[in-house]
Amino acid sequence: MKRQVLLIEDESRIREIVADYFEQEQWTVYEAENGKQAIEMLETQRVDLIILDILMPEMDGWAVCKYIRARSDVPIIMLTAKSEDDDKMLGFELGADDYVTKPFSPKVLVARANTLMKRVEGTVGKADHLLCFGHVVINKRARRMEIMGEEVDLTPKEYELLVYLIKNAGIVLSRETIMDHVWGFDYFGDLRVVDTHIKKLRSKLGGEARHIRTVIKAGYTFEEER
């Protein structure tokens, strides 16, 4: 399966050139011209890597990086015209994995992206990067789920919901608690969104959905052995 990259850059010419180089290397490229647009895309689209410009209107790269890191460990390469060490340190402190200064070679950027992904994917053998139950294996670094060796696509929220349930195995979680941790404290949607996502998740898990148990009038719990 092709790797997927989200390119967040307000300059259309740079997006066009960089996207062309990534596509030549068999990447699927998604584009966003500002931070708000990128965040909206990440609500529904799973990506393997993010190329993030810092100096953007509406919502700068620092804010976007902080938002993403609060919800995901997807690899991030910061892209900026700034070269000061303090800016690089801030990027790394916010959770960026690499830092590329403009002007840059698109070919080198793609090479660094490929190297970063090999490093990320090369850690899948470590127990702390894998979550396993039944016939399911979840690679947290690659944000991928496989059932009996076959990859099953999850939306970002389905993925975050499943990981949250697994990490709290044996604990009954209320819909309010789940919503606060998966959707955020500032989300004001209906609690039924949790039920809807649980239903979709169970459908994708097939027989392994037996691990997610509904507790009447209380919420949901994940049981490793059922």
Backbone as a chain_set.jsonl record, in Angstrom:
{"seq": "MKRQVLLIEDESRIREIVADYFEQEQWTVYEAENGKQAIEMLETQRVDLIILDILMPEMDGWAVCKYIRARSDVPIIMLTAKSEDDDKMLGFELGADDYVTKPFSPKVLVARANTLMKRVEGTVGKADHLLCFGHVVINKRARRMEIMGEEVDLTPKEYELLVYLIKNAGIVLSRETIMDHVWGFDYFGDLRVVDTHIKKLRSKLGGEARHIRTVIKAGYTFEEER", "coords": {"N": [[0.841, -1.201, 0.0], [0.454, 2.272, -0.759], [2.344, 4.849, 0.829], [1.073, 7.648, 2.671], [1.043, 11.13, 2.545], [0.541, 14.255, 4.138], [0.649, 17.449, 3.022], [1.201, 20.497, 4.299], [1.094, 23.663, 3.486], [1.22, 27.076, 2.653], [1.978, 28.25, 0.266], [1.197, 27.82, -2.982], [2.779, 27.11, -5.204], [5.044, 25.862, -4.1], [3.771, 23.679, -2.89], [2.891, 22.35, -5.18], [5.29, 21.615, -6.489], [6.633, 20.047, -4.516], [4.707, 18.06, -4.079], [4.713, 16.79, -6.557], [7.247, 15.56, -6.595], [6.993, 13.756, -4.439], [4.925, 12.139, -5.398], [6.185, 10.972, -7.559], [7.748, 9.208, -6.214], [5.971, 7.339, -5.497], [4.182, 8.037, -3.445], [1.037, 8.844, -1.937], [-0.426, 11.944, -2.091], [-1.798, 14.438, -0.048], [-3.135, 17.698, 0.218], [-3.012, 20.805, 2.023], [-3.754, 24.186, 2.511], [-3.618, 25.757, 4.727], [-3.472, 25.765, 8.361], [-5.977, 25.289, 9.642], [-7.501, 24.061, 7.664], [-5.997, 21.759, 7.348], [-6.311, 20.449, 9.834], [-9.027, 19.853, 9.739], [-9.0, 17.998, 7.652], [-7.503, 15.954, 8.805], [-9.285, 14.904, 10.581], [-10.737, 13.02, 9.266], [-9.078, 11.692, 7.484], [-6.552, 9.297, 7.244], [-3.061, 9.548, 7.558], [0.428, 8.887, 6.83], [2.57, 10.514, 7.209], [3.437, 13.918, 7.921], [4.098, 16.962, 6.361], [4.95, 20.003, 7.432], [4.534, 23.404, 7.202], [5.744, 26.323, 8.882], [5.299, 29.169, 8.92], [2.367, 30.339, 8.395], [-0.856, 31.701, 7.437], [-3.757, 32.399, 9.545], [-3.546, 29.955, 11.234], [-0.648, 29.065, 12.69], [2.288, 26.929, 12.083], [3.357, 26.054, 14.52], [1.16, 25.961, 16.277], [-0.409, 24.099, 14.941], [1.217, 21.816, 15.015], [1.321, 21.363, 17.773], [-1.367, 20.812, 18.264], [-1.733, 18.459, 16.742], [0.1, 16.706, 17.982], [-1.081, 16.363, 20.453], [-2.945, 14.544, 19.939], [-2.006, 12.552, 18.266], [0.724, 10.428, 17.118], [1.834, 10.627, 14.646], [4.482, 10.897, 12.28], [6.227, 14.022, 11.867], [7.524, 16.485, 9.749], [8.961, 19.545, 9.991], [8.71, 22.522, 8.096], [10.288, 25.382, 7.072], [11.23, 28.893, 6.669], [12.829, 29.85, 8.555], [15.898, 29.579, 10.365], [17.037, 29.624, 12.812], [18.48, 28.298, 15.824], [16.864, 28.292, 18.11], [14.278, 28.207, 17.099], [14.277, 25.705, 15.908], [14.639, 24.107, 18.155], [12.252, 24.618, 19.497], [10.459, 23.451, 17.728], [11.19, 20.723, 17.936], [10.663, 20.34, 20.633], [7.919, 20.548, 20.627], [7.306, 18.232, 19.429], [8.067, 17.602, 16.813], [9.6, 15.567, 14.265], [11.597, 15.977, 12.428], [13.388, 18.629, 10.702], [13.35, 20.972, 8.21], [14.931, 23.484, 6.386], [14.003, 26.281, 4.398], [15.595, 27.814, 1.527], [15.055, 24.606, -0.047], [15.899, 21.34, -1.322], [13.561, 19.568, -3.128], [13.929, 16.906, -3.768], [15.751, 16.036, -1.845], [14.174, 16.443, 0.409], [12.173, 14.489, 0.05], [13.786, 12.237, 0.216], [14.624, 12.412, 2.877], [12.178, 12.11, 4.079], [11.544, 9.472, 3.349], [13.597, 8.137, 4.682], [12.97, 8.756, 7.329], [10.51, 7.43, 7.577], [11.321, 4.792, 7.258], [12.78, 4.5, 9.561], [10.808, 4.842, 11.481], [8.999, 2.751, 10.853], [10.702, 0.698, 11.216], [10.749, 0.236, 13.874], [8.719, -1.379, 14.653], [8.908, -3.838, 15.829], [9.306, -3.504, 18.496], [7.865, -3.84, 21.66], [6.489, -1.695, 22.868], [5.489, -0.292, 20.763], [3.547, -1.717, 19.651], [0.226, -2.941, 19.783], [-1.621, -5.642, 20.742], [-4.267, -7.968, 20.343], [-6.346, -10.794, 20.381], [-6.638, -11.672, 17.025], [-5.62, -9.331, 16.168], [-3.326, -6.748, 15.338], [-1.909, -3.744, 16.194], [-0.062, -1.122, 14.985], [1.334, 1.425, 16.514], [3.052, 3.502, 15.787], [2.947, 3.602, 12.994], [0.269, 3.893, 12.807], [-1.545, 1.897, 12.008], [-3.796, -0.851, 11.538], [-4.004, -4.341, 11.629], [-5.707, -7.331, 10.826], [-5.33, -10.635, 11.236], [-3.143, -10.401, 9.538], [-4.093, -8.838, 7.462], [-4.536, -5.546, 6.389], [-6.699, -3.168, 7.864], [-8.586, -0.388, 7.225], [-8.879, 2.443, 9.263], [-10.603, 5.341, 10.376], [-9.16, 8.443, 11.586], [-10.429, 9.081, 14.089], [-11.689, 6.658, 14.751], [-9.449, 5.068, 15.086], [-8.141, 6.386, 17.268], [-10.098, 6.078, 19.205], [-10.216, 3.256, 19.516], [-7.58, 2.691, 20.402], [-7.578, 4.129, 22.785], [-9.505, 2.723, 24.26], [-8.23, 0.23, 24.459], [-5.907, 0.869, 25.917], [-7.052, 1.331, 28.326], [-7.973, -1.065, 29.231], [-10.254, -3.247, 30.832], [-11.392, -1.311, 32.371], [-14.377, 0.426, 32.972], [-15.585, 2.784, 30.843], [-17.206, 5.837, 30.669], [-19.469, 7.428, 28.33], [-19.085, 10.175, 28.332], [-16.487, 10.411, 29.356], [-15.016, 9.1, 27.377], [-15.577, 10.777, 25.192], [-14.381, 13.194, 26.033], [-11.643, 12.506, 26.064], [-11.102, 11.519, 23.492], [-12.359, 13.183, 21.612], [-11.918, 15.654, 22.691], [-11.972, 18.221, 25.231], [-13.198, 20.53, 24.43], [-15.128, 19.88, 22.653], [-18.435, 19.981, 21.568], [-20.382, 18.27, 20.694], [-23.053, 15.789, 20.244], [-23.448, 13.108, 22.578], [-24.037, 10.75, 21.361], [-22.339, 10.415, 19.266], [-20.244, 8.897, 20.121], [-21.382, 6.341, 20.415], [-22.005, 5.867, 17.741], [-19.469, 5.732, 16.538], [-18.396, 3.548, 17.916], [-20.04, 1.524, 16.947], [-19.321, 1.506, 14.207], [-16.66, 0.827, 14.473], [-16.81, -1.715, 15.615], [-17.945, -3.058, 13.481], [-15.857, -3.052, 11.636], [-13.967, -4.518, 13.013], [-15.016, -7.018, 13.038], [-15.176, -10.375, 13.993], [-13.479, -9.888, 16.125], [-14.614, -7.86, 17.498], [-15.749, -8.673, 19.761], [-14.25, -8.048, 21.949], [-14.89, -5.511, 22.758], [-17.059, -4.386, 25.025], [-20.381, -3.523, 25.863], [-21.556, -1.745, 28.602], [-24.387, -1.65, 30.313], [-26.079, 1.38, 30.888], [-23.752, 2.553, 31.7], [-21.436, 2.659, 30.014], [-18.641, 1.805, 28.036], [-16.335, -0.97, 27.814], [-13.116, -2.462, 27.42], [-12.115, -5.746, 26.895], [-9.495, -7.922, 27.113], [-9.426, -10.745, 26.998], [-11.885, -12.673, 25.773]], "CA": [[0.0, 0.0, 0.0], [1.214, 3.518, -0.825], [2.383, 5.731, 1.979], [0.268, 8.847, 2.467], [1.617, 12.312, 3.18], [-0.245, 15.485, 4.118], [1.529, 18.593, 2.823], [0.539, 21.714, 4.802], [1.941, 24.757, 2.992], [0.337, 28.099, 2.091], [2.418, 28.648, -1.068], [0.727, 26.79, -3.919], [3.864, 26.658, -6.086], [5.847, 24.909, -3.334], [2.969, 22.467, -2.766], [2.865, 21.68, -6.476], [6.597, 21.009, -6.753], [6.888, 18.99, -3.538], [3.756, 16.97, -4.342], [5.176, 16.077, -7.749], [8.378, 14.7, -6.214], [6.486, 12.656, -3.617], [4.143, 11.244, -6.253], [7.152, 10.2, -8.348], [8.251, 8.158, -5.325], [4.825, 6.477, -5.201], [3.404, 8.472, -2.281], [-0.234, 9.517, -2.159], [-0.251, 13.269, -1.491], [-2.947, 15.281, 0.285], [-2.64, 19.061, 0.396], [-3.792, 21.783, 2.782], [-3.093, 25.489, 2.358], [-3.489, 26.398, 6.033], [-3.6, 24.848, 9.479], [-7.364, 24.915, 9.917], [-7.896, 23.098, 6.642], [-5.277, 20.519, 7.637], [-6.944, 19.803, 10.981], [-10.294, 19.295, 9.261], [-8.676, 16.814, 6.862], [-7.017, 14.904, 9.693], [-10.41, 14.323, 11.298], [-11.302, 11.918, 8.483], [-8.097, 11.06, 6.609], [-5.342, 8.765, 7.873], [-1.831, 9.79, 6.806], [1.615, 8.283, 7.42], [3.576, 11.552, 7.433], [2.978, 15.296, 7.723], [5.086, 17.999, 6.066], [4.256, 21.141, 8.033], [5.156, 24.729, 7.138], [5.519, 27.053, 10.127], [4.747, 30.51, 8.708], [1.115, 30.276, 7.633], [-1.925, 32.553, 7.974], [-4.853, 31.806, 10.32], [-3.064, 29.076, 12.3], [0.726, 28.761, 12.285], [2.736, 25.555, 12.221], [3.551, 25.707, 15.928], [-0.151, 25.603, 16.829], [-0.853, 22.862, 14.296], [2.047, 20.736, 15.553], [0.874, 21.12, 19.149], [-2.691, 20.18, 18.164], [-1.561, 17.082, 16.247], [0.799, 15.895, 18.978], [-1.985, 16.073, 21.562], [-3.875, 13.502, 19.506], [-1.412, 11.561, 17.368], [2.185, 10.372, 17.058], [2.227, 10.574, 13.24], [5.732, 11.639, 12.058], [6.079, 15.387, 11.353], [8.712, 17.224, 9.309], [8.67, 20.974, 9.952], [9.24, 23.17, 6.902], [10.227, 26.818, 7.357], [12.309, 29.748, 6.18], [13.65, 30.193, 9.715], [16.993, 28.627, 10.585], [17.604, 29.813, 14.141], [18.458, 27.113, 16.674], [15.741, 28.366, 19.041], [13.084, 27.756, 16.39], [14.403, 24.258, 15.741], [14.421, 23.504, 19.461], [10.828, 24.69, 19.79], [9.82, 22.438, 16.899], [11.434, 19.408, 18.527], [9.964, 20.282, 21.918], [6.504, 20.352, 20.343], [7.107, 16.872, 18.943], [8.45, 17.384, 15.412], [10.605, 14.515, 14.1], [12.693, 16.481, 11.613], [13.288, 20.065, 10.472], [13.975, 21.328, 6.933], [14.934, 24.933, 6.203], [13.909, 26.81, 3.037], [15.204, 26.984, 0.379], [15.467, 23.224, 0.098], [15.762, 20.497, -2.509], [12.439, 18.635, -2.974], [14.45, 15.54, -3.834], [16.323, 15.748, -0.536], [13.049, 16.357, 1.339], [11.567, 13.169, -0.122], [14.748, 11.262, 0.73], [14.565, 12.469, 4.337], [10.883, 11.534, 4.448], [11.668, 8.02, 3.218], [14.469, 7.677, 5.76], [12.198, 8.872, 8.571], [9.508, 6.372, 7.599], [12.012, 3.514, 7.484], [13.143, 4.472, 10.974], [9.561, 4.653, 12.221], [8.481, 1.416, 10.597], [11.684, -0.261, 11.688], [10.608, 0.033, 15.314], [7.478, -2.105, 14.936], [9.152, -5.025, 16.623], [9.361, -3.159, 19.907], [6.555, -4.07, 22.264], [5.776, -0.468, 23.177], [4.908, 0.28, 19.56], [2.527, -2.643, 19.174], [-0.885, -3.332, 20.639], [-2.118, -6.895, 20.175], [-5.338, -8.706, 21.013], [-6.938, -11.722, 19.429], [-5.877, -11.729, 15.78], [-5.391, -7.937, 15.789], [-2.06, -6.109, 15.665], [-1.945, -2.31, 15.921], [1.245, -0.459, 14.987], [1.031, 2.796, 16.924], [3.873, 4.46, 15.052], [2.427, 3.711, 11.629], [-1.175, 4.097, 12.936], [-2.18, 0.903, 11.148], [-4.342, -2.027, 12.194], [-4.102, -5.534, 10.8], [-6.419, -8.473, 11.387], [-4.809, -11.822, 10.572], [-2.209, -9.979, 8.501], [-4.732, -7.973, 6.47], [-4.74, -4.192, 6.903], [-8.068, -2.657, 7.917], [-8.532, 1.068, 7.319], [-9.634, 3.116, 10.307], [-10.516, 6.793, 10.353], [-8.391, 8.893, 12.756], [-11.199, 8.982, 15.334], [-11.862, 5.23, 15.059], [-8.155, 4.606, 15.585], [-7.918, 6.955, 18.592], [-11.072, 5.458, 20.1], [-9.794, 1.884, 19.791], [-6.36, 2.727, 21.224], [-7.958, 4.596, 24.123], [-10.171, 1.605, 24.933], [-7.232, -0.799, 24.754], [-5.022, 1.349, 26.978], [-7.819, 1.321, 29.567], [-8.6, -2.385, 29.298], [-10.776, -3.643, 32.139], [-12.021, -0.161, 33.027], [-15.61, 0.875, 32.331], [-15.451, 4.191, 30.471], [-18.476, 6.469, 30.304], [-19.449, 8.137, 27.043], [-18.523, 11.495, 28.581], [-15.035, 10.253, 29.495], [-14.493, 8.782, 26.05], [-15.663, 11.975, 24.351], [-13.387, 14.162, 26.485], [-10.292, 12.08, 25.718], [-10.936, 11.265, 22.054], [-12.79, 14.348, 20.826], [-11.415, 16.871, 23.322], [-12.876, 18.869, 26.182], [-13.898, 21.652, 23.798], [-16.094, 19.359, 21.674], [-19.778, 20.154, 22.112], [-21.319, 17.44, 19.949], [-23.923, 14.871, 20.967], [-22.776, 11.906, 23.081], [-24.31, 9.619, 20.475], [-21.212, 10.25, 18.335], [-19.445, 7.789, 20.661], [-22.074, 5.103, 20.03], [-21.877, 5.709, 16.289], [-18.104, 5.295, 16.229], [-18.251, 2.189, 18.451], [-20.73, 0.651, 16.007], [-18.491, 1.399, 13.01], [-15.445, 0.126, 14.872], [-17.168, -3.128, 15.762], [-18.163, -3.605, 12.14], [-14.546, -3.258, 11.007], [-13.25, -5.529, 13.763], [-15.604, -8.327, 12.766], [-15.229, -11.257, 15.152], [-12.69, -9.339, 17.228], [-15.421, -6.845, 18.183], [-16.162, -9.257, 21.045], [-13.439, -7.459, 23.02], [-15.509, -4.247, 23.184], [-18.32, -4.748, 25.676], [-21.258, -2.446, 26.306], [-22.0, -1.87, 29.983], [-25.671, -0.943, 30.37], [-26.186, 2.607, 31.683], [-22.443, 2.985, 32.201], [-20.535, 3.019, 28.93], [-17.986, 0.705, 27.323], [-15.074, -1.451, 28.365], [-12.359, -3.365, 26.535], [-11.673, -6.948, 27.585], [-8.5, -8.598, 26.276], [-9.776, -12.151, 26.808], [-13.336, -12.903, 25.774]], "C": [[0.88, 1.257, 0.0], [1.212, 4.236, 0.515], [1.617, 7.005, 1.643], [0.853, 10.02, 3.246], [0.645, 13.48, 3.065], [0.731, 16.65, 4.074], [0.772, 19.863, 3.209], [1.448, 22.898, 4.507], [1.056, 25.78, 2.303], [0.748, 28.562, 0.691], [2.119, 27.532, -2.077], [1.844, 26.247, -4.815], [4.747, 25.628, -5.381], [5.09, 23.596, -3.184], [3.005, 21.663, -4.058], [4.174, 20.937, -6.742], [6.859, 19.83, -5.822], [5.978, 17.793, -3.794], [4.207, 16.135, -5.532], [6.311, 15.112, -7.414], [7.914, 13.506, -5.374], [5.707, 11.643, -4.469], [5.047, 10.395, -7.141], [7.727, 9.047, -7.537], [7.118, 7.269, -4.81], [4.119, 6.784, -3.879], [2.054, 8.99, -2.76], [-0.163, 10.837, -1.402], [-1.593, 13.966, -1.269], [-2.397, 16.669, 0.596], [-3.597, 19.922, 1.214], [-3.038, 23.104, 2.715], [-2.995, 26.27, 3.661], [-3.767, 25.378, 7.129], [-5.012, 24.378, 9.745], [-7.856, 23.872, 8.92], [-7.248, 21.74, 6.916], [-5.949, 19.75, 8.778], [-8.269, 19.172, 10.585], [-10.053, 18.005, 8.469], [-8.269, 15.651, 7.75], [-8.12, 14.265, 10.515], [-10.94, 13.09, 10.578], [-10.278, 11.131, 7.677], [-6.874, 10.577, 7.383], [-4.145, 9.048, 6.982], [-0.657, 9.169, 7.555], [2.668, 9.316, 7.81], [2.96, 12.918, 7.181], [4.187, 16.19, 7.447], [4.416, 19.31, 6.458], [5.059, 22.43, 7.954], [4.831, 25.478, 8.427], [4.818, 28.388, 9.894], [3.536, 30.46, 7.786], [0.09, 31.215, 8.25], [-2.936, 31.725, 8.753], [-4.368, 30.975, 11.506], [-1.656, 28.63, 11.927], [1.11, 27.31, 12.581], [2.95, 25.117, 13.652], [2.236, 25.202, 16.522], [-0.655, 24.284, 16.244], [-0.09, 21.664, 14.856], [1.588, 20.357, 16.958], [-0.467, 20.399, 19.148], [-2.556, 18.714, 17.76], [-0.946, 16.199, 17.317], [-0.071, 15.553, 20.192], [-2.89, 14.892, 21.234], [-3.24, 12.361, 18.735], [0.108, 11.582, 17.451], [2.669, 10.213, 15.616], [3.505, 11.396, 13.03], [5.487, 13.004, 11.406], [7.442, 15.951, 10.964], [8.311, 18.69, 9.206], [9.399, 21.61, 8.769], [9.134, 24.679, 7.09], [11.405, 27.57, 6.774], [13.243, 30.114, 7.329], [14.726, 29.13, 9.942], [17.607, 28.74, 11.983], [17.462, 28.546, 14.983], [17.261, 27.107, 17.618], [14.457, 27.866, 18.389], [13.106, 26.237, 16.205], [14.117, 23.554, 17.069], [12.935, 23.513, 19.82], [10.08, 23.625, 19.0], [9.988, 21.05, 17.491], [10.716, 19.257, 19.863], [8.469, 20.045, 21.729], [6.225, 18.972, 19.749], [7.437, 16.626, 17.494], [9.56, 16.336, 15.347], [11.807, 14.976, 13.283], [12.386, 17.925, 11.247], [14.044, 20.407, 9.194], [13.82, 22.829, 6.697], [14.86, 25.313, 4.723], [15.1, 27.73, 2.771], [15.761, 25.566, 0.517], [15.291, 22.503, -1.237], [14.602, 19.531, -2.281], [12.9, 17.179, -2.975], [15.03, 15.123, -2.493], [15.219, 15.608, 0.509], [12.394, 14.981, 1.268], [12.481, 12.085, 0.443], [14.708, 11.233, 2.258], [13.254, 11.887, 4.844], [10.945, 10.012, 4.396], [12.518, 7.434, 4.343], [13.739, 7.694, 7.096], [11.19, 7.736, 8.68], [10.143, 5.008, 7.836], [12.384, 3.377, 8.956], [11.919, 4.197, 11.835], [9.065, 3.218, 12.079], [9.433, 0.342, 11.076], [11.596, -0.528, 13.172], [9.404, -0.828, 15.65], [7.687, -3.348, 15.768], [9.197, -4.754, 18.118], [7.963, -3.215, 20.5], [5.784, -2.776, 22.511], [5.202, 0.221, 21.952], [3.809, -0.612, 18.984], [1.461, -2.867, 20.239], [-1.498, -4.565, 19.989], [-3.252, -7.466, 21.014], [-6.008, -9.596, 19.967], [-6.042, -11.872, 18.207], [-5.513, -10.329, 15.281], [-4.013, -7.465, 16.238], [-2.163, -4.639, 15.256], [-0.538, -1.75, 16.05], [0.99, 1.011, 15.294], [1.836, 3.832, 16.164], [3.349, 4.672, 13.634], [0.926, 3.975, 11.62], [-1.94, 3.152, 11.996], [-2.696, -0.259, 11.993], [-4.426, -3.171, 11.197], [-4.866, -6.611, 11.551], [-6.014, -9.696, 10.572], [-3.954, -11.45, 9.364], [-2.776, -9.07, 7.441], [-4.997, -6.603, 7.074], [-6.204, -3.786, 6.807], [-7.994, -1.146, 8.124], [-9.435, 1.587, 8.435], [-9.533, 4.618, 10.097], [-9.697, 7.217, 11.576], [-9.15, 8.742, 14.07], [-11.449, 7.529, 15.721], [-10.584, 4.669, 15.662], [-7.933, 5.091, 17.026], [-8.855, 6.332, 19.625], [-10.635, 4.051, 20.493], [-8.562, 1.857, 20.702], [-6.681, 3.162, 22.649], [-8.634, 3.48, 24.915], [-9.156, 0.549, 25.361], [-6.344, -0.382, 25.923], [-5.712, 1.356, 28.342], [-8.584, 0.012, 29.722], [-9.029, -2.722, 30.724], [-11.465, -2.54, 32.902], [-13.281, 0.233, 32.256], [-15.509, 2.382, 32.101], [-16.803, 4.75, 30.06], [-18.342, 7.148, 28.948], [-18.818, 9.513, 27.207], [-17.0, 11.428, 28.659], [-14.391, 9.983, 28.145], [-14.486, 10.018, 25.16], [-14.592, 12.986, 24.732], [-11.984, 13.796, 26.017], [-10.069, 11.895, 24.23], [-11.298, 12.483, 21.214], [-12.302, 15.661, 21.427], [-12.453, 17.537, 24.206], [-13.691, 19.995, 25.548], [-14.897, 21.191, 22.747], [-17.483, 19.396, 22.294], [-20.831, 19.337, 21.359], [-22.122, 16.53, 20.857], [-23.137, 13.63, 21.402], [-22.993, 10.691, 22.187], [-23.207, 9.408, 19.447], [-20.315, 9.109, 18.804], [-20.06, 6.459, 20.251], [-21.916, 4.816, 18.544], [-20.5, 5.182, 15.921], [-17.827, 3.887, 16.769], [-18.883, 1.191, 17.476], [-19.893, 0.431, 14.748], [-17.218, 0.599, 13.299], [-15.703, -1.368, 15.001], [-17.354, -3.792, 14.404], [-16.83, -3.932, 11.474], [-13.738, -4.346, 11.722], [-13.79, -6.928, 13.515], [-15.691, -9.149, 14.041], [-14.468, -10.729, 16.356], [-13.437, -8.241, 17.984], [-15.895, -7.364, 19.543], [-15.409, -8.655, 22.227], [-14.028, -6.151, 23.539], [-16.892, -4.559, 23.736], [-19.092, -3.501, 26.103], [-21.7, -2.727, 27.735], [-23.249, -1.005, 30.136], [-25.636, 0.212, 31.368], [-24.845, 3.105, 32.236], [-21.504, 3.421, 31.085], [-19.956, 1.795, 28.235], [-16.715, 0.284, 28.036], [-14.423, -2.408, 27.373], [-11.858, -4.527, 27.365], [-10.73, -7.726, 26.671], [-8.86, -10.045, 26.022], [-11.288, -12.304, 26.903], [-13.627, -14.098, 24.894]], "O": [[1.912, 1.304, 0.668], [0.217, 4.233, 1.239], [1.522, 7.395, 0.479], [1.121, 9.919, 4.443], [0.007, 13.673, 2.03], [1.544, 16.819, 4.982], [-0.179, 20.258, 2.533], [2.448, 23.11, 5.191], [0.23, 25.419, 1.465], [-0.046, 29.199, -0.001], [2.708, 26.452, -2.027], [1.854, 25.062, -5.146], [5.151, 24.636, -5.988], [5.673, 22.521, -3.329], [3.134, 20.439, -4.032], [4.169, 19.781, -7.166], [7.255, 18.752, -6.265], [6.422, 16.647, -3.733], [4.092, 14.91, -5.514], [6.33, 13.979, -7.895], [8.381, 12.383, -5.569], [5.828, 10.434, -4.271], [4.728, 9.245, -7.443], [8.143, 8.032, -8.096], [7.276, 6.545, -3.827], [3.528, 5.895, -3.266], [1.946, 9.514, -3.868], [0.127, 10.852, -0.206], [-2.414, 14.069, -2.181], [-1.316, 16.799, 1.171], [-4.817, 19.791, 1.116], [-1.814, 23.13, 2.848], [-2.364, 27.326, 3.705], [-4.236, 24.272, 6.861], [-5.233, 23.204, 10.04], [-8.542, 22.92, 9.291], [-7.878, 20.697, 6.737], [-6.131, 18.536, 8.688], [-8.599, 18.079, 11.044], [-10.806, 17.04, 8.6], [-8.635, 14.505, 7.493], [-7.919, 13.195, 11.089], [-11.529, 12.209, 11.206], [-10.567, 10.021, 7.23], [-6.235, 11.354, 8.093], [-4.204, 8.814, 5.775], [-0.73, 8.948, 8.764], [3.546, 9.044, 8.629], [2.075, 13.066, 6.339], [5.167, 16.18, 8.191], [3.406, 19.684, 5.863], [6.126, 22.546, 8.557], [3.759, 25.288, 9.001], [3.853, 28.71, 10.587], [3.661, 30.531, 6.563], [0.149, 31.5, 9.446], [-2.968, 30.5, 8.637], [-4.732, 31.251, 12.649], [-1.479, 27.897, 10.954], [0.372, 26.57, 13.232], [2.753, 23.947, 13.98], [2.194, 24.161, 17.178], [-1.246, 23.462, 16.945], [-0.682, 20.622, 15.137], [1.479, 19.177, 17.289], [-0.681, 19.481, 19.939], [-3.183, 17.837, 18.355], [-1.404, 15.078, 17.543], [0.18, 14.562, 20.877], [-3.521, 14.312, 22.118], [-3.859, 11.311, 18.563], [0.712, 12.597, 17.8], [3.775, 9.726, 15.38], [3.599, 12.502, 13.56], [4.653, 13.132, 10.51], [8.393, 15.903, 11.745], [7.425, 19.041, 8.426], [10.55, 21.282, 8.481], [8.034, 25.209, 7.25], [12.434, 26.987, 6.432], [14.334, 30.633, 7.096], [14.493, 27.939, 9.738], [18.571, 28.046, 12.303], [16.474, 27.82, 14.88], [16.7, 26.048, 17.901], [13.647, 27.191, 19.026], [12.077, 25.572, 16.332], [13.436, 22.529, 17.101], [12.418, 22.543, 20.375], [9.18, 22.971, 19.526], [9.029, 20.28, 17.543], [10.22, 18.178, 20.19], [7.826, 19.417, 22.569], [5.07, 18.58, 19.583], [7.128, 15.555, 16.97], [10.369, 16.229, 16.269], [12.904, 14.436, 13.423], [11.268, 18.399, 11.451], [15.246, 20.161, 9.101], [12.721, 23.375, 6.795], [15.567, 24.739, 3.894], [15.581, 28.374, 3.704], [16.812, 25.359, 1.124], [14.625, 22.994, -2.148], [14.644, 18.745, -1.334], [12.339, 16.334, -2.277], [14.829, 13.993, -2.05], [15.307, 14.759, 1.395], [12.094, 14.376, 2.297], [12.015, 11.133, 1.069], [14.753, 10.163, 2.864], [13.211, 11.253, 5.898], [10.453, 9.338, 5.301], [12.204, 6.376, 4.888], [13.868, 6.768, 7.897], [11.03, 7.145, 9.748], [9.575, 4.166, 8.531], [12.315, 2.29, 9.529], [11.977, 3.425, 12.792], [8.752, 2.558, 13.069], [9.026, -0.795, 11.315], [12.28, -1.412, 13.688], [9.09, -0.996, 16.828], [6.737, -3.864, 16.357], [9.132, -5.686, 18.919], [7.004, -2.706, 19.92], [4.56, -2.753, 22.38], [4.497, 1.221, 22.084], [3.216, -0.292, 17.954], [1.755, -2.969, 21.43], [-1.855, -4.533, 18.811], [-3.2, -7.448, 22.244], [-6.208, -9.192, 18.822], [-4.85, -12.158, 18.324], [-5.143, -10.155, 14.12], [-3.581, -7.738, 17.358], [-2.469, -4.331, 14.104], [0.101, -1.884, 17.093], [0.494, 1.755, 14.447], [1.346, 4.935, 15.92], [3.317, 5.799, 13.139], [0.354, 4.251, 10.566], [-2.858, 3.566, 11.288], [-2.116, -0.606, 13.022], [-4.866, -2.99, 10.062], [-4.697, -6.783, 12.758], [-6.31, -9.79, 9.381], [-4.024, -12.087, 8.313], [-2.032, -8.571, 6.597], [-5.606, -6.497, 8.138], [-6.864, -4.031, 5.797], [-7.399, -0.681, 9.096], [-10.603, 1.212, 8.532], [-8.486, 5.117, 9.683], [-9.549, 6.432, 12.512], [-8.569, 8.315, 15.068], [-11.423, 7.199, 16.907], [-10.621, 3.897, 16.619], [-7.58, 4.3, 17.9], [-8.466, 6.089, 20.767], [-10.677, 3.692, 21.669], [-8.513, 1.086, 21.66], [-6.123, 2.627, 23.607], [-8.368, 3.311, 26.104], [-9.212, 0.038, 26.479], [-6.062, -1.185, 26.813], [-5.053, 1.383, 29.381], [-9.687, -0.021, 30.267], [-8.286, -2.515, 31.684], [-12.056, -2.78, 33.955], [-13.252, 0.358, 31.032], [-15.367, 3.156, 33.047], [-17.47, 4.189, 29.191], [-17.234, 7.41, 28.48], [-18.095, 9.973, 26.323], [-16.305, 12.278, 28.102], [-13.356, 10.558, 27.809], [-13.509, 10.279, 24.458], [-13.959, 13.577, 23.857], [-11.216, 14.672, 25.618], [-8.954, 12.094, 23.748], [-10.63, 12.783, 20.225], [-12.277, 16.68, 20.737], [-13.656, 17.432, 23.966], [-14.745, 20.371, 26.062], [-15.456, 22.014, 22.023], [-17.69, 18.905, 23.404], [-22.017, 19.666, 21.38], [-21.914, 16.494, 22.07], [-22.262, 13.16, 20.674], [-22.233, 9.724, 22.242], [-23.136, 8.35, 18.822], [-19.696, 8.428, 17.987], [-19.358, 5.556, 19.796], [-21.718, 3.67, 18.138], [-20.377, 4.287, 15.084], [-17.098, 3.118, 16.141], [-18.313, 0.131, 17.215], [-19.766, -0.698, 14.275], [-16.766, -0.197, 12.476], [-14.903, -2.186, 14.546], [-16.967, -4.943, 14.204], [-16.692, -4.969, 10.825], [-12.917, -5.019, 11.099], [-13.095, -7.915, 13.756], [-16.215, -8.683, 15.053], [-14.781, -11.087, 17.491], [-12.949, -7.747, 19.0], [-16.381, -6.596, 20.373], [-15.865, -8.736, 23.367], [-13.701, -5.725, 24.646], [-17.79, -4.952, 22.992], [-18.52, -2.551, 26.637], [-22.165, -3.825, 28.041], [-23.172, 0.223, 30.093], [-25.228, 0.056, 32.519], [-24.805, 3.961, 33.12], [-20.843, 4.452, 31.204], [-20.683, 0.865, 27.886], [-16.1, 1.064, 28.762], [-15.102, -3.073, 26.591], [-11.248, -4.329, 28.415], [-11.121, -8.141, 25.58], [-8.621, -10.541, 24.921], [-11.889, -12.095, 27.957], [-14.786, -14.483, 24.74]]}, "num_chains": 1, "name": "protein.A"}
